[in-house]
Amino acid sequence: MRDDRVMNRQESIVIDGSYGEGGGQILRTSLSLASITGKALKLVNIREGRKKPGLRPQHLTAVQACASVCGAKLEDAELGARKLTFVPGAIAPGSYEFHIGTAGAATLVLQTILPLLSMAKGESSLLVSGGTHVPWSPPYHHFAQVLLPTINQLGFRCKAQIKHWGWYPKGGGVIEARVKPYSPLGWLNLDQPFHLKSLSGISASSRLPEHIRVRQKKQVEARLDKAGIQGEIELLDVDARNPGTLLFLCLQGKDSLAGFSSLGARGKRAELVADEAADDLFVFLETGAALDHYLADQLLVYLANAPGKHKFTTSKVTQHLLTNAWVIEKFLPVKFEIDGGLGDPGRVVKRDV
């Protein structure tokens, strides 16, 4: 990170966790940037916008993970807490293991600590256990096949592999990652229309009859064929602690990637699982945007730490995107210009100020 952007370590900031979408993204981004900038952080009203406010296991694990990586002092960091104080020290590269203990999303813990480990002066290895494919969070495959290749274009060098799958409600999944120090590679300019070059995907299941993943594959292939899109869908029978199914589609464009997924559930037909992912894919293609809206809000923290002007188009301006931009601007001398109404396609420009 550039010397002129390192914050005074005596500064502190208060972040209201009820702002905007009022969810865990405020916590994750605040922890990442407090660690990077050295600002003491006081979070209040944590996850106030959720049915179960306060710190859940995956959020507490993210707090503890950041504290381990940067030697932070913590106050009030416990399950259910709606406030906490986080005073960071120096970021230390190393070998780390973090265990959520539930089916809480391992990808969201990784999302929290990757930005700060990228700013360390040496390489780090990570092992995070929990849920790898669970509701309301990025599945491992979007994280590994869409987010990581995109931030690699900026110079954030991270590779990941799944060692064990973890579905809701038992979890037990394991993701390994290796992070190298950030090395700037240039500006991200992804505001041209998405041009589909290839499509790949997986239809996976655990502890369920084979016909379920086969039906998911056949249904999505029929939907794609009707739209004139060819793609390779791989069938996977994966080991896990409890039953689960996934349909994931990865789109390779000329300059960008996008990913769409759906999870099975008791009583949910395999065809519906396939249709949900296909419907999201077709809506995305109709917008002509370069990035899917899942990637857009996750990308902001990396753009904020990469000097220069960056821009991209997104298939949908979400409350997550707007809230994340608000949090980042509290910590760093950057400005996000977001054009487009909530729920509509939009354009994002990041500038240093």
Steps between C-alpha positions, in 0.01 A plus 500: 500500500629849422667682790292816456183304566602335828277646769617631835468207740359727771191581292172326574167469328146406601293299251124456538416142405135590440583719200368399157447126473603464864668162458828322547673667206538817707681300767726318253604807304553705816725234651704467180554873463564565868775239480648647181483866604584449867192689615340392825144391427185517706205319346151561634160355405669197344274328245205701624317440173491121541244269659763389753710815563849499644796270445423149376770228495634588153518870590677431830746278314570784256564736792735252666674429169577866438615540859737204460647631176567852628537446875194710578360574843131412529219609726145358508573243228265215590203316351195721477696821564358808325810709558874446514830686510789392278843661539735356236872442515736408216385254233708181520529244220495137607312173508150533645207269574150621586209273590146636504356192670166528317386522137582872504653609171873434474511720190387801703779448752744482209341812351586683823864403539626479141528878450717551809719194441558633148658805664739292711869488412510127448299203375227344712308173502145461629267220597140592578234246594124547501240519224629505144164506320232648726209743455548879499874491431735455203555130427860383486489474121403864449774602742766287327395527136363855480628720784859377524582516126353852489703638792808326360471746210561777753800331659327330795651156466302225664428137414250271673389140496215317664609207716156398624147616422276642772124544456247649739427403778804290603781682319831324535639640176865599465656761269873554467645821358841648436548877491799688360578868563312749286691620195320764286428392144308799364148634469182300473289615207195278467225726372459337160207264427550137602583277201454134584793285387434179691290346774580225745321369804448228754199309624602359836333307778583314820325206663217510246391282205693556179188596306477831690828645370429345157162676484659829600751460218239403240270788593767768481637356176149517350467864607841588358440312176173686446693828532769381258769475770737207513679396817656212689320401822693258720324252728651469848418262782676658798553386857343709775351466847143542381299504176516797268494601134645783292471624145774751413559673167815696416507736203825604336473829316756679291634694799293390800338211682158440651351221705150382594390227734207341677483262794262213552280457806263241638191494277659718229496334159828457316353683201430806713860504623617508139242759398601744774862506386400519133254784563770706675738434213254617235407814695871582527561456127203723417651790696821501297699572817856381543462368857230314686362682803639239740854582390444877484466571872779253595739670260478848653742445789769381259448793264524735797843363589626503141621853411350674198170524320301179446160450341252226426136439417280276712179318420331649806565778750432334834470631853808288576694696238388840628562409863845359430599818316381707798712297744813514284481878460505530881846342509683589180547813287298361210169579336259264328276654236204264454260569215175306481193459716468239771421169334599625155818444297769749595848636447760541774807722484757503780728802536772598748430830676 
